């Protein structure tokens, strides 16, 4: 099997983190900025090797490797931190119905009230990595979203890096250099 899991390194994961109730919270640029800034911080401070991402209005997909600690714990800490910041943004902007909905969820788990479902999947092969990169980067173009005309044009994605060699809003490490031509 062609593996991307190095015995010295931690596994690589595909992560999906959904907003509670799949609300379109990240259509708000201020809330999207909190997520992007937080991911950039984790990446810059060597807490997460970020290989790819796409932030859609209702959820985040990323491919990454935790650097120290486990991925679930890393993402739970991320959820807690971003939930606090996003709630503060919404309070300042007086987003009534959304704040009311989120307040009703405030007794939940990590990242409550903002975050709902968190899914992690280990990536075991180059083929799976390639499939997930395509899946993620094509999502903004899907009939459900229609957020851009071309993958590389969607600002909250690493597609511009993989398609055109341009740096995305959050710097990423090149999965292709890590593990060969992975996408």
N, CA, C and O of each residue as an XYZ file, in Angstrom:
732
protein
N       0.843     -1.181      0.000
C       0.000      0.000      0.000
C       0.887      1.243      0.000
O       1.911      1.293      0.682
N       0.485      2.219     -0.758
C       1.216      3.489     -0.852
C       0.740      4.384      0.279
O      -0.323      4.996      0.178
N       1.508      4.468      1.345
C       1.031      5.163      2.541
C       1.632      6.556      2.670
O       2.760      6.807      2.244
N       0.858      7.452      3.266
C       1.366      8.791      3.567
C       1.587      8.937      5.062
O       1.852     10.034      5.554
N       1.479      7.825      5.785
C       1.666      7.852      7.221
C       3.082      7.398      7.540
O       3.394      6.211      7.439
N       3.930      8.328      7.919
C       5.317      8.058      8.256
C       5.359      7.573      9.705
O       4.716      8.182     10.560
N       6.103      6.484     10.015
C       6.119      5.976     11.390
C       6.642      6.987     12.409
O       6.311      6.883     13.590
N       7.446      7.956     11.987
C       7.981      8.958     12.899
C       6.960     10.079     13.113
O       6.977     10.740     14.152
N       6.095     10.291     12.160
C       5.130     11.388     12.213
C       3.770     10.900     12.663
O       3.470      9.706     12.644
N       2.968     11.848     13.064
C       1.579     11.554     13.388
C       0.803     11.389     12.086
O       1.237     11.858     11.034
N      -0.342     10.722     12.160
C      -1.146     10.539     10.945
C      -1.685     11.862     10.402
O      -1.756     12.868     11.109
N      -2.054     11.825      9.146
C      -2.685     12.960      8.475
C      -4.192     12.714      8.508
O      -4.655     11.585      8.349
N      -4.951     13.799      8.717
C      -6.402     13.680      8.855
C      -7.141     14.576      7.874
O      -6.662     15.637      7.472
N      -8.317     14.110      7.510
C      -9.326     14.912      6.835
C     -10.334     15.263      7.910
O     -10.896     14.377      8.554
N     -10.567     16.555      8.108
C     -11.441     17.028      9.175
C     -12.621     17.789      8.575
O     -12.459     18.600      7.662
N     -13.795     17.513      9.102
C     -14.981     18.302      8.800
C     -15.511     18.828     10.115
O     -15.813     18.055     11.024
N     -15.624     20.141     10.218
C     -16.194     20.789     11.405
C     -17.377     21.622     10.935
O     -17.214     22.584     10.185
N     -18.561     21.244     11.382
C     -19.788     21.900     10.938
C     -20.286     22.883     11.985
O     -20.142     22.653     13.186
N     -20.866     23.965     11.527
C     -21.527     24.926     12.412
C     -22.761     24.238     12.984
O     -23.404     23.442     12.299
N     -23.088     24.537     14.218
C     -24.287     23.989     14.847
C     -25.499     24.238     13.953
O     -25.739     25.358     13.502
N     -26.250     23.177     13.710
C     -27.434     23.295     12.883
C     -27.134     23.589     11.424
O     -28.037     23.911     10.653
N     -25.865     23.479     11.042
C     -25.408     23.773      9.683
C     -25.834     25.175      9.254
O     -26.089     25.424      8.076
N     -25.909     26.087     10.226
C     -26.235     27.490      9.923
C     -25.114     28.074      9.071
O     -23.963     27.652      9.181
N     -25.444     29.028      8.237
C     -24.454     29.616      7.322
C     -23.725     30.790      7.979
O     -23.756     31.920      7.493
N     -23.084     30.489      9.072
C     -22.376     31.466      9.890
C     -21.209     32.121      9.153
O     -20.948     33.310      9.338
N     -20.503     31.349      8.317
C     -19.294     31.879      7.682
C     -19.582     32.648      6.403
O     -18.660     33.026      5.680
N     -20.853     32.880      6.126
C     -21.207     33.849      5.087
C     -20.897     35.251      5.617
O     -20.768     36.201      4.844
N     -20.778     35.367      6.936
C     -20.383     36.609      7.602
C     -18.851     36.681      7.552
O     -18.185     35.871      8.196
N     -18.285     37.625      6.807
C     -16.823     37.696      6.672
C     -16.079     37.839      8.000
O     -14.955     37.354      8.122
N     -16.673     38.487      8.987
C     -16.002     38.622     10.292
C     -15.854     37.275     10.980
O     -14.830     37.004     11.606
N     -16.865     36.436     10.868
C     -16.795     35.093     11.462
C     -15.836     34.208     10.676
O     -15.092     33.422     11.261
N     -15.853     34.333      9.363
C     -14.916     33.570      8.534
C     -13.476     33.960      8.872
O     -12.592     33.103      8.911
N     -13.243     35.238      9.113
C     -11.904     35.731      9.443
C     -11.399     35.115     10.749
O     -10.212     34.808     10.865
N     -12.283     34.930     11.735
C     -11.881     34.302     13.007
C     -11.333     32.904     12.741
O     -10.290     32.537     13.281
N     -12.029     32.119     11.913
C     -11.591     30.759     11.607
C     -10.260     30.791     10.860
O      -9.336     30.056     11.207
N     -10.162     31.624      9.855
C      -8.922     31.710      9.068
C      -7.743     32.149      9.928
O      -6.664     31.562      9.849
N      -7.942     33.170     10.742
C      -6.862     33.640     11.611
C      -6.426     32.562     12.600
O      -5.237     32.421     12.885
N      -7.385     31.806     13.122
C      -7.073     30.758     14.095
C      -6.306     29.609     13.454
O      -5.358     29.089     14.041
N      -6.714     29.213     12.252
C      -5.967     28.167     11.544
C      -4.556     28.643     11.206
O      -3.590     27.893     11.351
N      -4.444     29.875     10.763
C      -3.120     30.428     10.449
C      -2.239     30.439     11.691
O      -1.047     30.143     11.607
N      -2.810     30.777     12.839
C      -2.063     30.787     14.099
C      -1.553     29.386     14.442
O      -0.387     29.217     14.799
N      -2.427     28.384     14.332
C      -2.007     27.007     14.618
C      -0.892     26.569     13.680
O       0.062     25.912     14.100
N      -1.013     26.927     12.441
C      -0.024     26.571     11.426
C       1.308     27.285     11.698
O       2.369     26.661     11.712
N       1.231     28.585     11.910
C       2.426     29.411     12.133
C       3.179     29.008     13.403
O       4.408     29.064     13.445
N       2.439     28.603     14.432
C       3.051     28.246     15.713
C       3.305     26.749     15.861
O       3.477     26.238     16.968
N       3.325     26.063     14.730
C       3.679     24.652     14.668
C       2.839     23.773     15.588
O       3.357     22.887     16.268
N       1.550     24.030     15.596
C       0.607     23.186     16.331
C      -0.152     22.281     15.358
O      -0.705     21.250     15.741
N      -0.161     22.705     14.075
C      -0.869     21.974     13.034
C      -0.147     22.183     11.707
O       0.112     23.317     11.306
N       0.175     21.088     11.033
C       0.680     21.188      9.655
C      -0.556     21.180      8.770
O      -1.227     20.157      8.634
N      -0.849     22.316      8.176
C      -2.044     22.472      7.348
C      -1.658     22.255      5.891
O      -0.782     22.939      5.362
N      -2.328     21.287      5.244
C      -2.033     20.949      3.859
C      -3.090     21.473      2.893
O      -2.779     21.790      1.745
N      -4.335     21.566      3.353
C      -5.410     22.045      2.482
C      -6.611     22.428      3.346
O      -6.789     21.911      4.449
N      -7.432     23.346      2.824
C      -8.635     23.753      3.551
C      -9.640     24.341      2.581
O      -9.299     24.779      1.482
N     -10.872     24.337      3.015
C     -11.940     25.109      2.375
C     -12.943     25.447      3.475
O     -13.408     24.571      4.205
N     -13.261     26.722      3.577
C     -14.248     27.196      4.547
C     -15.495     27.587      3.762
O     -15.494     28.567      3.018
N     -16.543     26.815      3.936
C     -17.815     27.060      3.279
C     -18.726     27.795      4.256
O     -18.390     27.884      5.437
N     -19.853     28.319      3.820
C     -20.711     29.084      4.731
C     -21.132     28.326      5.996
O     -21.334     28.942      7.042
N     -21.265     26.999      5.912
C     -21.751     26.249      7.065
C     -20.743     25.268      7.668
O     -21.037     24.647      8.690
N     -19.576     25.116      7.067
C     -18.620     24.150      7.598
C     -17.213     24.361      7.041
O     -16.988     25.079      6.067
N     -16.292     23.695      7.715
C     -14.874     23.748      7.373
C     -14.400     22.339      7.044
O     -14.714     21.387      7.760
N     -13.646     22.211      5.964
C     -12.904     20.982      5.660
C     -11.428     21.347      5.708
O     -11.032     22.421      5.255
N     -10.623     20.459      6.252
C      -9.181     20.656      6.187
C      -8.476     19.322      6.141
O      -9.010     18.296      6.562
N      -7.268     19.358      5.623
C      -6.374     18.213      5.675
C      -5.148     18.701      6.427
O      -4.533     19.703      6.058
N      -4.799     17.976      7.490
C      -3.678     18.401      8.304
C      -3.147     17.305      9.196
O      -3.699     16.208      9.280
N      -2.060     17.639      9.855
C      -1.398     16.734     10.783
C      -1.152     17.506     12.075
O      -0.595     18.604     12.035
N      -1.553     16.958     13.216
C      -1.253     17.639     14.473
C       0.254     17.562     14.747
O       0.890     16.541     14.486
N       0.798     18.623     15.260
C       2.208     18.641     15.632
C       2.262     18.744     17.149
O       2.171     19.839     17.704
N       2.406     17.631     17.804
C       2.333     17.567     19.255
C       0.879     17.443     19.670
O       0.069     18.317     19.359
N       0.541     16.379     20.361
C      -0.843     16.150     20.762
C      -1.627     15.469     19.649
O      -1.132     15.287     18.537
N      -2.848     15.100     19.971
C      -3.698     14.416     19.010
C      -4.566     15.382     18.224
O      -4.779     16.520     18.643
N      -5.060     14.930     17.094
C      -5.872     15.791     16.229
C      -7.221     16.124     16.864
O      -7.672     17.265     16.763
N      -7.872     15.169     17.510
C      -9.171     15.467     18.120
C      -9.012     16.582     19.162
O      -9.796     17.530     19.187
N      -8.022     16.464     19.996
C      -7.795     17.489     21.031
C      -7.459     18.843     20.398
O      -7.936     19.885     20.848
N      -6.643     18.812     19.364
C      -6.276     20.055     18.669
C      -7.526     20.736     18.107
O      -7.689     21.949     18.241
N      -8.400     19.958     17.484
C      -9.610     20.525     16.891
C     -10.626     20.964     17.956
O     -11.351     21.936     17.748
N     -10.684     20.270     19.073
C     -11.565     20.700     20.161
C     -11.093     22.028     20.751
O     -11.908     22.901     21.050
N      -9.783     22.179     20.918
C      -9.234     23.456     21.390
C      -9.524     24.574     20.383
O      -9.895     25.683     20.768
N      -9.351     24.275     19.101
C      -9.666     25.219     18.030
C     -11.148     25.625     18.104
O     -11.483     26.805     17.998
N     -12.019     24.637     18.284
C     -13.462     24.905     18.364
C     -13.790     25.797     19.562
O     -14.567     26.744     19.437
N     -13.208     25.501     20.705
C     -13.455     26.324     21.898
C     -13.001     27.764     21.680
O     -13.739     28.706     21.968
N     -11.793     27.925     21.174
C     -11.243     29.261     20.967
C     -12.074     30.058     19.959
O     -12.453     31.200     20.218
N     -12.350     29.444     18.814
C     -13.091     30.167     17.767
C     -14.525     30.439     18.194
O     -15.083     31.477     17.836
N     -15.134     29.536     18.947
C     -16.512     29.767     19.414
C     -16.580     31.023     20.282
O     -17.499     31.830     20.142
N     -15.616     31.183     21.170
C     -15.585     32.370     22.029
C     -15.434     33.636     21.200
O     -16.135     34.623     21.426
N     -14.518     33.604     20.240
C     -14.289     34.788     19.392
C     -15.489     35.100     18.507
O     -15.876     36.261     18.372
N     -16.077     34.074     17.905
C     -17.219     34.272     17.011
C     -18.429     34.791     17.783
O     -19.141     35.674     17.304
N     -18.660     34.251     18.963
C     -19.768     34.727     19.795
C     -19.588     36.200     20.118
O     -20.553     36.965     20.108
N     -18.362     36.597     20.404
C     -18.067     38.001     20.680
C     -18.353     38.874     19.450
O     -18.935     39.952     19.570
N     -17.944     38.407     18.284
C     -18.205     39.138     17.030
C     -19.705     39.313     16.833
O     -20.169     40.406     16.509
N     -20.460     38.240     17.026
C     -21.908     38.308     16.813
C     -22.589     39.229     17.823
O     -23.526     39.949     17.477
N     -22.123     39.207     19.061
C     -22.699     40.117     20.075
C     -22.461     41.573     19.694
O     -23.364     42.404     19.787
N     -21.241     41.875     19.265
C     -20.923     43.253     18.883
C     -21.770     43.709     17.706
O     -22.149     44.877     17.623
N     -22.061     42.801     16.810
C     -22.830     43.149     15.609
C     -24.328     42.932     15.793
O     -25.111     43.149     14.868
N     -24.721     42.506     16.984
C     -26.128     42.326     17.346
C     -26.887     41.454     16.341
O     -27.914     41.861     15.798
N     -26.376     40.282     16.112
C     -27.013     39.314     15.209
C     -28.084     38.550     15.993
O     -27.847     37.415     16.406
N     -29.233     39.144     16.197
C     -30.320     38.647     17.025
C     -30.712     37.192     16.844
O     -30.458     36.390     17.743
N     -31.328     36.807     15.714
C     -31.810     35.433     15.589
C     -30.693     34.394     15.697
O     -30.879     33.348     16.318
N     -29.551     34.672     15.105
C     -28.452     33.724     15.184
C     -27.927     33.638     16.615
O     -27.640     32.542     17.098
N     -27.799     34.756     17.291
C     -27.348     34.740     18.690
C     -28.341     33.986     19.562
O     -27.933     33.244     20.455
N     -29.637     34.162     19.320
C     -30.665     33.458     20.090
C     -30.512     31.944     19.886
O     -30.581     31.173     20.843
N     -30.307     31.535     18.645
C     -30.121     30.115     18.347
C     -28.878     29.580     19.063
O     -28.931     28.533     19.707
N     -27.772     30.296     18.947
C     -26.521     29.847     19.555
C     -26.606     29.843     21.079
O     -26.056     28.955     21.730
N     -27.286     30.820     21.642
C     -27.438     30.872     23.103
C     -28.178     29.625     23.606
O     -27.865     29.105     24.677
N     -29.140     29.160     22.845
C     -29.880     27.962     23.217
C     -29.009     26.712     23.217
O     -29.381     25.699     23.811
N     -27.875     26.772     22.568
C     -26.951     25.637     22.483
C     -25.778     25.777     23.447
O     -24.880     24.936     23.432
N     -25.758     26.787     24.263
C     -24.548     27.129     25.020
C     -24.100     26.082     26.030
O     -23.008     26.215     26.582
N     -24.880     25.062     26.292
C     -24.476     24.043     27.261
C     -23.892     22.799     26.581
O     -23.761     21.761     27.229
N     -23.546     22.876     25.317
C     -23.020     21.720     24.564
C     -21.577     21.414     24.888
O     -21.045     21.874     25.898
N     -20.943     20.636     24.030
C     -19.565     20.192     24.225
C     -18.558     21.207     23.722
O     -18.833     22.407     23.699
N     -17.376     20.722     23.313
C     -16.325     21.627     22.839
C     -16.817     22.522     21.709
O     -17.432     22.052     20.752
N     -16.542     23.798     21.828
C     -16.906     24.729     20.781
C     -18.347     25.188     20.820
O     -18.771     25.977     19.975
N     -19.108     24.704     21.794
C     -20.492     25.169     21.904
C     -20.434     26.641     22.255
O     -19.550     27.051     23.007
N     -21.307     27.416     21.760
C     -22.499     27.054     21.005
C     -22.308     27.062     19.489
O     -23.233     26.692     18.766
N     -21.174     27.460     18.993
C     -20.986     27.675     17.560
C     -20.877     26.379     16.768
O     -21.550     26.214     15.750
N     -20.049     25.474     17.222
C     -19.743     24.275     16.448
C     -20.667     23.126     16.805
O     -21.076     22.965     17.955
N     -20.985     22.334     15.797
C     -21.780     21.124     15.983
C     -20.911     19.913     15.753
O     -20.028     19.603     16.552
N     -21.165     19.237     14.662
C     -20.483     17.992     14.330
C     -19.005     18.201     13.994
O     -18.640     19.138     13.283
N     -18.173     17.313     14.518
C     -16.744     17.289     14.220
C     -16.388     15.864     13.798
O     -16.538     14.920     14.574
N     -15.911     15.721     12.554
C     -15.526     14.404     12.050
C     -14.057     14.411     11.651
O     -13.576     15.346     11.011
N     -13.354     13.356     12.040
C     -11.954     13.172     11.680
C     -11.794     11.830     11.000
O     -12.336     10.822     11.453
N     -11.051     11.825      9.919
C     -10.789     10.593      9.189
C      -9.306     10.550      8.862
O      -8.775     11.474      8.246
N      -8.636      9.477      9.272
C      -7.231      9.314      8.916
C      -7.116      9.046      7.425
O      -7.931      8.333      6.840
N      -6.104      9.624      6.832
C      -5.829      9.401      5.416
C      -4.674      8.405      5.336
O      -3.589      8.651      5.864
N      -4.919      7.279      4.670
C      -3.921      6.209      4.634
C      -3.234      6.028      3.296
O      -2.269      5.269      3.203
N      -3.703      6.702      2.259
C      -3.087      6.479      0.952
C      -3.016      7.770      0.150
O      -3.771      8.714      0.384
N      -2.104      7.785     -0.786
C      -1.959      8.923     -1.690
C      -3.233      9.099     -2.521
O      -3.651     10.223     -2.800
N      -3.837      7.989     -2.906
C      -5.074      8.057     -3.694
C      -6.193      8.725     -2.902
O      -6.945      9.534     -3.445
N      -6.299      8.394     -1.640
C      -7.333      9.011     -0.792
C      -7.055     10.500     -0.638
O      -7.976     11.314     -0.696
N      -5.805     10.855     -0.444
C      -5.425     12.262     -0.348
C      -5.839     13.013     -1.607
O      -6.436     14.087     -1.527
N      -5.525     12.450     -2.761
C      -5.873     13.076     -4.034
C      -7.377     13.262     -4.163
O      -7.843     14.326     -4.569
N      -8.138     12.224     -3.816
C      -9.602     12.298     -3.888
C     -10.150     13.384     -2.961
O     -11.055     14.126     -3.341
N      -9.607     13.478     -1.754
C     -10.093     14.474     -0.796
C      -9.729     15.894     -1.211
O     -10.523     16.816     -1.024
N      -8.547     16.079     -1.768
C      -8.175     17.404     -2.274
C      -9.157     17.855     -3.358
O      -9.617     18.997     -3.349
N      -9.471     16.963     -4.278
C     -10.426     17.300     -5.337
C     -11.809     17.581     -4.763
O     -12.453     18.564     -5.130
N     -12.257     16.720     -3.867
C     -13.570     16.885     -3.236
C     -13.675     18.256     -2.557
O     -14.614     19.011     -2.808
N     -12.709     18.562     -1.701
C     -12.710     19.831     -0.962
C     -12.691     21.029     -1.897
O     -13.519     21.933     -1.786
N     -11.749     21.023     -2.805
C     -11.541     22.192     -3.655
C     -12.652     22.396     -4.680
O     -12.815     23.500     -5.199
N     -13.411     21.354     -4.975
C     -14.552     21.494     -5.887
C     -15.835     21.932     -5.186
O     -16.773     22.374     -5.849
N     -15.893     21.818     -3.871
C     -17.119     22.143     -3.136
C     -17.663     23.550     -3.410
O     -18.871     23.693     -3.594
N     -16.829     24.592     -3.444
C     -17.381     25.933     -3.705
C     -18.040     26.076     -5.076
O     -18.817     27.006     -5.291
N     -17.741     25.172     -5.998
C     -18.305     25.229     -7.342
C     -19.591     24.416     -7.467
O     -20.291     24.517     -8.474
N     -19.904     23.619     -6.462
C     -21.057     22.717     -6.546
C     -22.364     23.493     -6.698
O     -22.445     24.675     -6.364
N     -23.374     22.807     -7.204
C     -24.679     23.450     -7.397
C     -25.267     23.918     -6.060
O     -26.060     24.858     -6.036
N     -24.900     23.294     -4.982
C     -25.375     23.702     -3.646
C     -24.841     25.079     -3.266
O     -25.552     25.883     -2.662
N     -23.565     25.352     -3.628
C     -22.919     26.578     -3.159
C     -22.754     27.650     -4.233
O     -23.151     28.796     -4.021
N     -22.196     27.309     -5.346
C     -21.927     28.284     -6.420
C     -21.262     29.563     -5.872
O     -21.771     30.670     -6.046
N     -20.127     29.376     -5.216
C     -19.418     30.480     -4.565
C     -18.340     31.114     -5.436
O     -17.816     32.178     -5.106
N     -18.011     30.464     -6.542
C     -16.988     30.987     -7.451
C     -17.147     30.321     -8.808
O     -17.761     29.261     -8.930
N     -16.583     30.961     -9.824
C     -16.622     30.397    -11.175
C     -15.509     29.360    -11.369
O     -15.662     28.394    -12.118
N     -14.380     29.586    -10.672
C     -13.234     28.678    -10.743
C     -12.774     28.360     -9.332
O     -12.910     29.181     -8.424
N     -12.225     27.153     -9.152
C     -11.770     26.736     -7.817
C     -10.802     27.742     -7.205
O     -10.936     28.103     -6.035
N      -9.842     28.190     -7.980
C      -8.811     29.088     -7.483
C      -9.301     30.481     -7.150
O      -8.576     31.256     -6.526
N     -10.524     30.816     -7.554
C     -11.083     32.142     -7.269
C     -11.741     32.243     -5.897
O     -11.960     33.346     -5.396
N     -12.057     31.111     -5.290
C     -12.739     31.156     -3.991
C     -11.718     31.480     -2.903
O     -10.773     30.722     -2.686
N     -11.909     32.595     -2.230
C     -10.890     33.104     -1.303
C     -10.654     32.243     -0.067
O      -9.548     32.245      0.473
N     -11.660     31.510      0.392
C     -11.514     30.709      1.607
C     -11.162     29.264      1.278
O     -11.800     28.334      1.770
N     -10.150     29.084      0.448
C      -9.756     27.755     -0.002
C      -8.277     27.751     -0.371
O      -7.696     28.782     -0.709
N      -7.694     26.572     -0.298
C      -6.307     26.406     -0.729
C      -6.217     25.977     -2.194
O      -5.128     25.653     -2.667
N      -7.325     25.968     -2.914
C      -7.320     25.553     -4.323
C      -6.372     26.409     -5.163
O      -5.717     25.889     -6.067
N      -6.287     27.698     -4.885
C      -5.400     28.573     -5.672
C      -3.945     28.121     -5.560
O      -3.171     28.277     -6.505
N      -3.575     27.570     -4.421
C      -2.221     27.061     -4.220
C      -1.975     25.832     -5.090
O      -0.967     25.746     -5.792
N      -2.907     24.886     -5.034
C      -2.738     23.639     -5.773
C      -2.961     23.808     -7.275
O      -2.338     23.104     -8.070
N      -3.831     24.721     -7.671
C      -4.134     24.905     -9.099
C      -3.197     25.887     -9.789
O      -2.834     25.685    -10.948
N      -2.798     26.956     -9.082
C      -2.085     28.058     -9.728
C      -0.773     28.444     -9.068
O      -0.041     29.284     -9.592
N      -0.461     27.839     -7.915
C       0.769     28.174     -7.212
C       0.704     29.483     -6.443
O       1.735     29.987     -5.996
N      -0.502     30.049     -6.279
C      -0.658     31.289     -5.510
C      -0.887     30.967     -4.039
O      -1.531     29.973     -3.702
N      -0.352     31.819     -3.169
C      -0.550     31.604     -1.738
C      -1.991     31.912     -1.353
O      -2.507     32.976     -1.696
N      -2.648     30.995     -0.645
C      -4.023     31.240     -0.200
C      -4.075     32.152      1.018
O      -3.038     32.556      1.544
N      -5.270     32.469      1.458
C      -5.487     33.346      2.609
C      -4.816     32.786      3.866
O      -4.422     33.548      4.749
N      -4.686     31.468      3.948
C      -3.948     30.793      5.021
C      -2.844     29.996      4.337
O      -3.141     29.136      3.508
N      -1.589     30.254      4.656
C      -0.505     29.480      4.026
C      -0.652     27.987      4.322
O      -1.057     27.599      5.418
N      -0.323     27.167      3.345
C      -0.385     25.720      3.508
C       0.942     25.096      3.094
O       1.701     25.671      2.313
N       1.206     23.909      3.635
C       2.347     23.109      3.187
C       1.875     22.291      1.991
O       0.709     21.903      1.922
N       2.750     22.036      1.078
C       2.402     21.325     -0.143
C       2.390     19.817      0.101
O       3.440     19.208      0.306
N       1.216     19.226      0.078
C       1.082     17.782      0.280
C       1.840     17.013     -0.787
O       2.333     15.915     -0.533
N       1.933     17.584     -1.976
C       2.637     16.903     -3.062
C       4.127     16.769     -2.759
O       4.746     15.770     -3.126
N       4.701     17.760     -2.098
C       6.123     17.684     -1.739
C       6.344     16.740     -0.558
O       7.370     16.065     -0.474
N       5.381     16.703      0.340
C       5.481     15.809      1.493
C       5.452     14.353      1.069
O       6.237     13.537      1.552
N       4.520     14.029      0.142
C       4.263     12.628     -0.168
C       4.270     12.325     -1.649
O       3.653     11.345     -2.067
N       4.920     13.097     -2.434
C       4.895     12.872     -3.882
C       3.705     13.569     -4.497
O       3.059     14.374     -3.826
N       3.395     13.293     -5.733
C       2.286     13.956     -6.434
C       0.946     13.494     -5.879
O       0.341     12.553     -6.393
N       0.487     14.169     -4.818
C      -0.776     13.802     -4.184
C      -1.925     14.649     -4.597
O      -3.010     14.436     -4.055
N      -1.818     15.571     -5.480
C      -3.016     16.311     -5.838
C      -2.716     17.529     -6.582
O      -3.630     18.264     -6.956
